[in-house]
Amino acid sequence: MPAAQDLPAEPMHATRTLSDNVYRWLRDQIVLGKIGPNEPLVEAVIAEKLQVSRTPIRESLQRLAADGLIVSHRRRWIVRQHGRDEIVAIYEVRMALESFAARFACQRAGDAELAAIAAHCDTWSADGPADEFVLFNDRFHHLIVEAAHNPRLARVIEQNHLYYFNEQIAGHYRPDEIVASQSEHQELVEALRKRDADRAAELSRRHAEEALALILARLF
C-alpha cells in the first residue's frame, strides 16, 4: 500500500477553500484505499506533496478524525482500521438510512426522477468489468437518495459510505455477485415505479444487509 508521499498530487478545485480541497483529497485517498489502514499521515509530507502550509492540513486531519477515518496513535495520525463489530454497526445504520431513502423516494420523487433511476439501471451491461460496476452502483444509489428530497438524510448517507472497505469489496465483486446485485437493483426499480414504499424500503435494507455479509466473508 503506497504511503502518502508516494501518491500523486491532484489539482485543487478552484471553487473550494484550500482546507476543503486538502480534506477532500485526503478523504479520497483513504476511501479509495490508496492510503491503507494503519498508514501514517505526516503533516510535513502532505504539505510538500500538495504545496500548502500545515494549517489546512491540521484542519483537514481534525475533520477526518471527526468522520472516524483516522485516529491518533503515539502522537501521530494514522488511518483507522475498522474491526468486525464496527463494520457491522456501520452497516446496521446504513440499512436503516437507505431503507428510509427508498421509502421517501417512492413518496416524493417526480416521475422524471424515477424514470432517470430506471434508465440508469438499464445502462449496465452484463459483461461489464467490476471496476465499472462500482461507479454504476454508486450512481444508482445516489439517484435514489437524491429522489428522497431530504438533504440531511443525503449527507448522513454519504458520510456512511466513506469507508475503505466499501470500495475494497465492491471492486472485487465476482461476476455472479454482480448479476445478483443487478437483479436486486431491477427489483428496486420496479418497486419505485409502482410507488410501493414498503417493498422499496425492504429491498434497500436487504441489499445493504447482503453487502455486509459479503464484506464480513471477505475480510474476516
N, C-alpha and C positions, 0 to 999 in steps of 0.2 A: 504494500500500500504506500503510495507516494506521500511524503511529508509536505508541509505547506510550502517550503522553499522550492520544491520541485514542480509546483503547479503553475500553469500559465496564468498570467495576469490578464483578465478580461477587461475590455474597455468599460469605463464608468458611464452610467446613464445620465444624460445631461439634465433631465428634469427632476432628479432626486438630489437630496442633500448628500454631502460626502459621507456622512455617518451612515445613511441609508444604503448607499452604494457598497460600502465596506461590509455592512451587516448582511446584505443580500448575497454578496459574493461568498462570504464565509459560510453562510447558511446553505447555499447551493453546493459548495464543496463537501459539506458534511452530509447533506441529504442524499446526494448522488454517490456517496461512498468514496469520493476522491481523497478525503481525509477520513481515515477509518477510526473505529472505536479505540480509545486509549492513546491516540496520536496527540502529541502536544501542539498547542497553538502559541507560538512565541511572538510577542509583540514586535520585536526588532526585525524578525524575519518577514513578517507580514507587511510591516511598514516599508521595508526595502522592496518587496515584491510589488506592492501597489503604489509605491512612491507617494505615500501620505505620511502625516505625522502620527504619533501614537495616540493622540486624543480620540479621533474617531474609531480607532481600533479598540481602545478600552471601552468606549461606549457600546460598540458592537458586541464585544465579549460579554458585557453585562446583560445585553438583550438576549444573547444566545443562552446564557445561563438561566434567564427567566423562562425561556422557551423549553428548558430541560434538555438542551442538546449538548451542553458542555458542563463540566464540574471542576471545582478547584481541588487540586491534588498536589500536596507537597509544594505549596506556594506557586503553582502554575496551573494554567487551564489545560484540560485535556478533553477530547471528545468522549461523551458519555457512552458507556457500554450498558445496554439495557438487558436486564435479566428476564427470565421467563415470566415471572409474576408481573413485572412492569409492562411487558408486551401484552399480556392478557388484559390488564387493566386498561391500557390504551385502546385496545380493540373493543372492549366492552363499551367504552364511551363512544367509539366510532359506530358501533351497531346502533346505539340509541340515536345519535345525531343524524346519521344517514337515513335511518328509518323515518324520522320526522321530516327530513328534507324531501323525501319521496312523497310522503303524505301531503305536505304543503304544496308540492309541485302539482299534484292531482287537483288540488282545490283552487290554486291561484294562477297557474300558468295559462297564458293565452294559447289559442290553437296553433299559432305560428311557432311558439316556443316548443310545443310538443312535437310539431312536425319537424323542427330542426333537430331535436333529440333523435327522432326516428330516422331521419336522413343520415345523421352521423353514424348511427348504429349500422346502417346499410353500407357504409363505406368500407367496412372491414372485409378483407379478402381472406378466405380460409387458409390460404398458403402464405399469408404474410409472416414476416420474421418477428420473433419475440420482442426485440427491442422496439419495433414499431407498434406492437400491441400495447406496450407500456404507455406510449403517448396517446394512442387511440383511447385506451381505458381511462386515462386521466381526464381527457377532454369529455368523454361521455358522462362521467360522474360530475364534472364541473358544470356541464349544461343543466343537469338535474338540480344541482344546488342553486344555480342562478335562477332557475324557474320557480324555486320555492319563495323567492322575493322576501328573504329575511337576511339582511346584510350581517347582522350579528351572528346568526347561525352559520353563515358562509365563512366568516372569519375564524370561528372556532373549529369548523370542519377543516379548513385549510391548515390551521396550526396542528391539528391532529394527524395530518398526513406527513408532517415534516420529520420523518424518521428514516434513517438509512435502511432499515430492514424492509421497508415497503418497496423501495426501488431495487434493493438487492434480490429480493424474491421475485418481484414482477419481471425483472429482466431475464429470469431463468425458468420461465414457465415452459413446461413440456407441451408439445402440440396438442395432446389430448386435454390438458388443463386449459389451454386457450379455447378449444372447442367448447368445453363445459362452461367456461366463463362467458363466452359469447352467447351461448344458449340462454343463460340467465339474463343477460342484457336484453335479449329479444323478448323474453317473458316480461321483463320490467317495462319495456316499451309498450307492450300490449296492455298491461295494467294501467299505464299512464294514459294511453289513448282512450281507454274505457272509463277513465277517471275513477278507477276502483282504488280508493285511498288505502283501505285495509290490505288489499293484495299487494299494492306497491310498497307499502311500509314493511310488510313481512318479507317480500323478496329482497329488499335492500338490507334488512337485518341479516337474513340468511346469507347473502352474498358476502358481507363483512365477516360473518362467522366462519364461512368456508375459507376465506383468505387467512384468517387467524390460524385455522387448523393446518393450512399449508405452511405458514411461517414456522409454526412450532415443530412440524415434521422435518423441516429442512434445517432449522438452526439448532435444534436440541435433540 
